[in-house]
Amino acid sequence: MPVVPESLRDIRAQFPIFARTVHDQPLVYLDTAATSQKPARVIERLRKFYSDEYGTVRRGSYLLCQQSTAMFECARKKAASFVNAERPEEIVFLRGVTEAINLAAVSLARSILKPGDEVLVSAMEHHANIVPWQLVRDMAGIHIRVIPMNDKGELCLDAYEAMLSERVKVVALNHVANSLGTINPIKQITALAHGVGAIVLVDGAQSAPHLKIDVRDLDCDLYAVSGHKMYGPSGAGFLYGRYSLLERMAPYQGGGEMIDRVEFSESTFEDPPYRFEAGTPPIAEVIGLGEAIDFLHDIGLEAIEAWDQALLAYATARLSAIPGLRFVGEAEARSGLVAFTIDGMHPFDVASILDRKGVAVRAGHHCAQPVMRHFDVPATLRASFGVYTVPEDIDTLAAGLELARDMLS
C-alpha cells in the first residue's frame, strides 16, 4: 500500500464533504473525473465574494466594479501561469471545456475552415469533442476523420501520420481520455500536425487536475480547461489560445462587452480575449477558479502527478485480484482512473451496491459511446482519483466489488 506523501496528508480534512456519511457509511468519492469535490478555501472564497465584494466587471467606475474587475483579471493571470501561456490575453474565460470546444469549432468554421478541409478527432474522444464538429460540418463543408486506437486504448500514431495532409486544418483530441485514462503524446501529435500547417486543439478536462500543463512546451494552439474538475466551482473554465490565432478567429457569440463599436449596419469587436466573452461572465466562479489554481500550486503539480501514479498502480494491482474483472484501457501511459467490467454483472447494478456502501463510482458510457463500441461493451465502471483519494478508498472499493460479485453471481 502506498504511503500518503506529507504534502497531501492533511488535504482530505480541507474538504468539508468528507465529514458526511452516505447511507450511514463514510463517503468514498471515486468520481473525480466527472467532477471534483471542493476545498473549504474555494467555498469560502465564493462566500466572501458574494457577501462582501460582489460587483460586475468592466462596466462601471464605482469601487465594487473596479475591485471585481481587478480580481477577475487576477484570475486570468493565474490561469495563464497555470498553463504557462505567454500572456494573460491568451486566456478566454468560459463555462468549461464543452463551451470552449464549441467556441473553437464555430469560430474556426466562420473564419478559417473552408469546404473540403478536414478535421481529425481521435477514437477516444468525449462527445464534447465530436458533436461540435458535426454541428459545424454543414456550415463549413468540412470532413471529419477519426484517428484509430488499438485495443490497449492507445492512438495508432502511424495511422495518424498517414492521415495528415494539407487538407487537414484542425487536429482536435484529448490530453487524457476520460473513459480510459490514456495520456496522449500531445507534443509529438502537435509537431506532426504543424508539419502540414494544422491547428491543434487539446481537451484538457482530465489532464489539468493531474498533470503539469505547459502549452508552450506542448506547442499546441488551443487548450481547454474545466474548473469544476480541478477543485474549482462549476460554470467556470477557460480556453488558452495562441494570441496570433485568437486574432484571426471570429467571435462565437454577440452581446455586451465584446464590442468596439456598434451601428445598426455593422459592428466591430474588441481584441482577444474580450471578443469571446460576451455578456456578464461567471464572475464569482472565475474568482473561485483562481483560488483553486492557488490550491493546486500550493500542493505542487509534480507531487499531485506522483501520487496519482501511485494510486493508479495500487488500484490496478488491487482490482486485478478480483475474479472476472477486466480492465478497459490498459495504455502504457495512463492517469487518474481505472475503467473496468466484471463478467456477468451489469455496471449499473454494481454501482448501486457500491453506493449502499458509501462508494461513489461512475457507471455508464461516460459520454464516450464510440469508445464503448470499440471495446464491445455497453458500459463500464470507472473509479477516478483526486488529491483527497487515499489507498483505503481503493480497499473499500475492492471490498464492495467482492460483495457485489457475491450478491449478483
N, C-alpha and C positions, 0 to 999 in steps of 0.2 A: 504494500500500500504506500503510495507516495506521501511524503511529509509536506504539509502546507508550508510554503515559504513565509518567512517573517513578514514580508511586505503585504501579505494577504491574510494574516492570521486574524485581524480584527475587522476584516471587511464585512463579513456576514452580519455582524452586530450593527453595521451602519445602515442596514436595510430594514425598515420598520416592519415590512410584511412578514418577516420570518419569526415575528413574535406571535403570530396567529397559528391556529390549527385548522386542518381541513378534515372533516368527518372525524373529529376528535384525535387526529393524528398530526404530528409535526409536518409542516409543509416541506416537501422535497420538490423544488421547482427545476424542471429539466426541459423547459420550452423557451429558452432564451433566444433561439433562432427565430422564433415568431415575434417575441417582444421581450425586452429585459425588464426586470424589476428596478425600482428607483431608490437611490440612496437618500438618506434624510437631508443631505445638503442640497440636493436638487429640489426636493419637495419644499424645503424652507425657502429656497431662492424664489420659487414661484409664489409662495405665500407672501414673502416680503414685497415682491414687485407689485402684486395685486393690492396689497394692504397699504403700502406706504409710498410707492413710486410711480404708479400707473399713469401713463400718458401715451398719446400716439407718437409716431415718429415722422420726422421730416415735414411736418405740416403746420408748425406754429413757432412763434418766437418766445412763448412763455416757458418758464423754468421746467415744468414737468415734461414738456415736449423735448426740450433741449437735453434734459438728463436721459430720457428714454432713448433718444436718438444716439447719444454717446454710448449707452450700454449696448444697444443693438449693434452699433458699428464695432464696438469692442469684441462682441461675439463673432463678428465677421473676421476680425484679425485672429481670434483664437482658432476658428475653423481653417483659415489659411495656413496657420502654423501647424495644425494637426495633420494636414496632408502635404505640408511643405510646398504650398503654392508660392509662386514668385511674388505675388502682391495680393492684398485683400480684395481688390476689384475682380479677381478671378473666382470669387465665391458668390453664388446666387442662392439666396435662401428660398426654400420651397417646403412643401409638406413632407417630402421624403423621396425615396428612390423612384417610386411609381410616377410621381409628378415630374421628377427630373427626366426620366426616360421619355415620357410623353412630350415634355418641352423639347427635348433634343430631336425626337422624331418629327414633330410638326415643324419646328423651326428649320431643321435641315431640309425638309421637304419643300418648304416655302422659298428657301434662299440658295440652296446648293445642289440638291439632288435633281436629276433630270431623267426623263423617260429612258428606260433601258439600263440605268445604273443598278448595281447590285449591293444589297446589304447582307452581310454574313452574320448569323447568330449561331450560338452553339447548341448542341443537342441536349445540354443540361440546364437550359435557361428556365428561370421563373417565368410565369405567364406575363409578368410586368415587362419583360424584355422580348416578348413575342408579339403580343396583341397590339401594342402601339405601332409597331412596324406594319402590321397587317392593316391597321386603320388608315395609315398614310399611303399604302401601296397604290390605291387607285388615284389618290390625289397627285402623286408624283410619277406614276407609271413605273415604279421600281420593281425589282425582282428580289425575293428573299430566298437565300440559300442557307443550308444548315451544315455546320461543321460537325462531322460524326464523332462519336466517342466509342471506346471499347467497353468490354464487359467488366472492367475494373472501375469504370467511371472516370476515365481519363480521355482527354481530347486526342484525336488522331492528328498529330501535328503534320505528318507527311501529307495527309489528305487536305488539311487546311492550306498548306503551302501550295499544293497543286490547284486549289480553288482560286488563288489570288491572281488577279489580272488588273488591267487598267479600268475594267468595268466596275470593280469593287470600290465603292466610295466610302462605306462605313463597315467597320467590324465592331459588333456590339456583343459583349459577353460578361459573365460574372467573374469576379476575382475568386470568390469562394461559392461553390454551389450549395444552395440552401437545402436541397434534397439529399445530397451525397457527402457534403463536407470537402469535396475536391478543391484543392488550391490550384488554380490555373496559372501557367507561367506567363504572366501578363507582359513582362519585359520582352521576352522572346516573341510573343504574339504581336506586340506592338511594333517591334523592329521589322518584322516581316510585312506587316500591313503598311507601314510607312514606306517600304520599298516600292510599293505600287501607288503611293500617294493617298492611301485611305485614311480616314478619320477613325480613331479608336475611342469607343465609349465603354467604360467599365462600370458595372453594377457592383458597388462596394458595400451593399447592405450587410453582408455576412462577414466581410473582412475587417471593417472598421472597428468592431469590438474586440478583435482577436489579434490583428497584425499591425505592425508599424507601417503606415502608408506614406510613401514618398512619390508623389506624382511626377516630380522632375526626374527621379531615377527611373521610374516606370516608363516615362516619356509618353504617357497616354494624353489624349486631347480633352477628354471629358471623363469625370469620375463622380459617381453619385453616392451619397451617404444618407442613411436614415437615422435620425437622432434617437428614436424610441428603441432601437436595437442596441444602442451604446449607452444605456442608463440615463438618457435624457427624456424629455417629455414627448408624448405623441404629438403629431401635427407639425413637426419641425425637422427639417433636414437641409441638405444643400447639394448643389451641383458645382463642382470645380470645373472650370473651363479655361483652356489656354486663351489668353486675352485676345490674341490675334484672331482666333476662331470666333469667340463671342462677338467681336466687332462685325464679323460677316453674317452672323445669324440674325434672322428676323425675329421680332417679338412673338411670343407664344400667346399672350393674352393682352387685351387692351383695357385701359382704365386709368385711374388716378395714379400719380407719382411716377409713371413710366414714360411720361411725355416731355418733350421740349416745348413744342408749340402746337396748339390745336386750332384748326379752322374747320368750318363745315365741309370745305372742299378737300382738305387733306390734313395730316398731322405729321410731325416729326418727333423723334424719340430720343430719350436720354442715352448716354453712353452706358455700356455694361458696368456694373451688373443691374443697374436700376431699370433698364428697359425690359427686364424679365421679371420684375417684382411689382406687377400691377396690383393696385388696391392696398388695403391695410393688411400688413403681414401678420403672422402669428408672433406678436412682439414678445409676450411673456415666455412663450415656448422657445423662441430663439435664444433669449437670455438664459433660460434654463439649460438649453443645449450647451451654451458656453460654460456653464457650471459643470456639466457632465464631462466636457472636454478637460477642464481643470482636474476633475476627479480621476480621469484616466491618466493624465500626465503625472499626478501625484503618486499613483501606484507605479507607473512606468510600463510602457508598452512591451518592452523586452521581457519584463517579469510576467506580464499577462500571457504573452505568447508561450513562454516556457511552461507555465502552469497549465495552460490549455493542452499542450502536447503531453504533459504528464498525465492529465486526466484522460485524454484520448487513449493513451497506451494502457492505462489501468482498466478503463471501460472495455476496451477490446479484449483484453485478457480475461476479465471477469465474466463478460457475457458469452465468450466463446465456449465456456464450460456448460452452458445450458443446452440440453439436448434439443435438436430440431431448430435451433436458432441459426438464421442465415443472414449475414450482413449484406446490405445492398449498397454497393460503392466501397471499393477497397483500394482506392488510389494510393500511390506511394506518398504523395503529399496531401495531407488532409488537415482539417482544422475544425474544432469546436463541436462536433456532433458525431453520433453513430446512428445509422438507419438500418433497420432490420425487420425481418419477418420471422415467425415461428410456425413450423409445419402444423397444419390442421387448426390453426387459431386465427380468427379474423382480428386485424389490428384494433378495430373499434371495441371489440369485446375485451381485449387485453387492457386497453386504455381505461375502460370503465372499472375494471377490477383494480388496476393501479390507483385510480382516483380514490377509491374507498380506503386505500392505504396512505393517502396524502401525497401520492406521487403524480406530478403533472408532466405528462409527455404528450406529444402530438401524434395523432393517428390520422392518416389520410394520404392524399396525393401531394400535399404541400405546395399547391399552386404550380405543379410541375408534371402535368399529365403525360407529356411526351416521355419524360424520364421513366414513369411507371410502365408505360407501354414498352419501352426499350428493355426493361428487366422483366417484363411479363408478369407484373403483379398489379393488383387493383389499388393497393395502398401499402404503406409501411408504417412502422412505429419509428419515431425519431426522438432520441434523447439528446438535448443540446445544452451546452455548458456556459456558465458565466463566471465572473470573478468571485461570486459567492458560492460556487459549487465546491463541495468537499468530497473526498473519497467515500465517506459514509453514505452520501446520497446515492452513489453508484451501487453500494452494497444493498441499500434499501430497494433500489430498482431491481437488482438481481433477485432478491428475495421475493419481491412482488411478482416477477415473471415466473419464478418457480411455483408460486401459489396459483397463478393463472393457469399454468400448464396442468397442475393437478386438478383444477376445477373444470377445465374445458376439455381435457383429453378423455 
